[in-house]
């Protein structure tokens, strides 16, 4: 009997120790995984900065950012990024004009108006649309959309900023719709019930109560959709036209920053100024998307605090 009790106490003594060791191991493992993403981010930043320094040390920063000519293989080479930056901003703005009405309208329909059967069909369809590879969108834009727009609008070429904006807008619509629908679902049901109890109709409740209450979440969805559009590569490479000139309208060929990197990195001699200029474009694009993501996180934090969902 004494041996049995002794064995039981010994086993109980080992149990909590082993459990604490496992918990400590899990804690350090998850901490390592969490900081690994930070390490990768720091590594990306350092790589972009180090590879951009040879160009930044020889050219003035304002001349690089606001230069109007991008001729990296000329003698002497010109590395003006302004046409590329303006092309990215123009295509992104055009994509927002397409995806914001479609995305927000889709989210409102799914959340407020769609029947359960319609929602069961449309929600998976939108998610499938988000999972289509970007190169498939590029093929569709190049083979179908570009010739159609060229014939309909009588353009010299259908590969232009407008085509890229439409395709990118369609690509970003699922992101905006999904996140905006999630934001609408987080609005407390009591808001809707209180509005209807005060005599407001369904439309007034939607536009004056539900949408304002979900405003921060909807703005986050829009910003993340913009981040998706500004960072897209293959689609704009295939349908934007590839002309590194300052755009004067949506119907001219352009070359955004992402497509410039993708098109020229294979041709640039490693270690040349052209090679380092492409990294400088990447650094500029990284800073732009970082600013967009910080803005999205700030809006999302405001939204969560507004609804009392924590910090």
Buried (B, 14 or more C-beta within 10 A) or exposed (E): EEEEEEEEEEEEEEEEEEEEEEEEEEEEEEEEEEEEEEEEEEEEBEEBBEBBBBBBEEBEEEEBEEBEBBEBEEEEBBBBBBBBBBBBBBBBBBBBBBBBEBBBBBBBBBBBEBEEEEBEEBBEEBEEBBEEEBEEBBBBBBEEBBBEBBEEEEBEBBBBBBBBBBBBBBBBBBBBBBBBBBBBEEBEEEBBEEBBEEEBEEEEBBEEBBBEBBBBBBBBBBBBBBBBBBBBBBBBBBBBBBBBBBBEEBBBBBBBBBBBBBBBBEEBEEEBBBBBBBBBBBBBBBEBBEEBEEBBEBBBBBBBEEBEEEE
